Amino acid sequence: MNIVVLLKQVPSTESFVEIADDGVSIKTDDIKMVINPYDEFAVEEGIRLKEAHGGSVTILSVGREKTTESIRTALAMGADSGVLIQDPAIEGCDSLGIARILAAALKEIPFDLIIAGQRAVDDDGFQVGVAVAEYLKIPHVSMVIKEEIIDGKIRCHRTVEGGTVILEAPLPALFTTQRGLNEPRYASLPGIMKAKKKPLDIKTLADIGLDAEKAGKPMTRIIAMKYPPEREEGIIIEGDSAQAKAAALVKVLHEKAKII
Ligand SMILES: Cc1cc2nc3c(=O)[nH]c(=O)nc-3n(C[C@H](O)[C@H](O)[C@H](O)COP(=O)(O)OP(=O)(O)OC[C@H]3O[C@@H](n4cnc5c(N)ncnc54)[C@H](O)[C@@H]3O)c2cc1C
């Protein structure tokens, strides 16, 4: 089975993110970049499916040159090859543009199954996976916590309020990952050594048959980025006894918070 994992490189959630001077992007120079956590689930699931059914796992990404580091990490986990689409025209591209580029790249990569993250934890778009499936005219199942391949079909479990929905789709199909799908493995030392020799192609938009002028043209644009409002200083309730503290708390809720 040929599996393609869509991988986005994002700032580590432990990084301190600062808005750049243009007010519409973030400073990326000194920031630690990692595989989007939901895409780590996708890489792990792809490798498990390959181990069970045979075939290959290809990592596909649109990004800057630094993204090769994250692709190599996925190769060290056990994926077989990587493709990075890198082009100056990608700067300014929105979710639909990224999906269009990924779909064009997928015309040249054989696949039975595509796995993407439900969302990228930096831009939180929740759009790319479903848009890629739509461009390729294949079925899409979102936020999957368990899947099985049965007779050329994929059966997916998705958590809903108070239960689970089980959906089935014929292959080729695309599904997006939800937390709980698996526990991603760490890359082993032999895996890291092997990854250095695995194929990683870097392609431009022209290489995948796209006109850079049109492909990168966004339909949405970021007009501002803002930090969340600063939290007010907390109040520590003092008192000699539980009763005194409860009375002080009621006073604060009544006079300051005005909620009782
Ligand atoms: C090089 C670069 C430059 C950019 N410049 C701008 C800019 O100037 N202005 C602006 O508004 N936005 C910019 N973006 C952000 C871009 O719009 C978002 O990456 C895109 O909209 C995807 O949205 P998302 O991250 O919310 O994806 P989501 O829809 O939240 O992601 C869901 C899943 O889709 C897949 N996916 C998402 N992005 C990629 C990717 N790049 N490659 C492979 N798989 C992916 C992953 O599997 C991911 O888990 C840039 C992005 C890149 C990579």
The ligand as a Gaussian input file, in Angstrom:
#p B3LYP/6-31G(d) Opt

LIG

0 1
 C        6.571000      28.619000       3.499000
 C        5.276000      29.134000       4.002000
 C        5.009000      30.502000       3.938000
 C        3.797000      31.001000       4.399000
 N        3.539000      32.337000       4.301000
 C        2.336000      32.821000       4.681000
 C        1.993000      34.199000       4.537000
 O        2.817000      34.995000       4.098000
 N        0.755000      34.612000       4.883000
 C       -0.158000      33.739000       5.389000
 O       -1.293000      34.113000       5.663000
 N        0.154000      32.437000       5.600000
 C        1.371000      31.952000       5.250000
 N        1.667000      30.641000       5.429000
 C        0.750000      29.830000       6.196000
 C       -0.101000      29.039000       5.293000
 O       -1.167000      29.801000       4.875000
 C       -0.587000      27.865000       6.102000
 O        0.454000      26.974000       6.265000
 C       -1.642000      27.161000       5.349000
 O       -2.701000      28.042000       5.313000
 C       -2.028000      25.879000       6.020000
 O       -2.966000      26.202000       7.031000
 P       -2.852000      25.585000       8.441000
 O       -1.460000      25.590000       8.894000
 O       -3.849000      26.268000       9.260000
 O       -3.229000      24.076000       8.114000
 P       -4.310000      23.134000       8.711000
 O       -5.430000      23.043000       7.766000
 O       -4.588000      23.474000      10.137000
 O       -3.430000      21.783000       8.657000
 C       -4.014000      20.484000       8.643000
 C       -3.048000      19.499000       8.086000
 O       -2.776000      19.785000       6.734000
 C       -1.433000      19.445000       6.413000
 N       -0.666000      20.649000       6.055000
 C       -0.901000      21.957000       6.386000
 N        0.049000      22.762000       5.859000
 C        0.907000      21.957000       5.204000
 C        2.112000      22.164000       4.486000
 N        2.625000      23.396000       4.327000
 N        2.738000      21.089000       3.957000
 C        2.240000      19.828000       4.105000
 N        1.112000      19.564000       4.785000
 C        0.467000      20.602000       5.323000
 C       -0.861000      18.790000       7.662000
 O       -1.094000      17.420000       7.612000
 C       -1.686000      19.445000       8.763000
 O       -1.716000      18.701000       9.950000
 C        2.851000      30.121000       4.964000
 C        3.121000      28.735000       5.034000
 C        4.307000      28.231000       4.536000
 C        4.550000      26.741000       4.610000

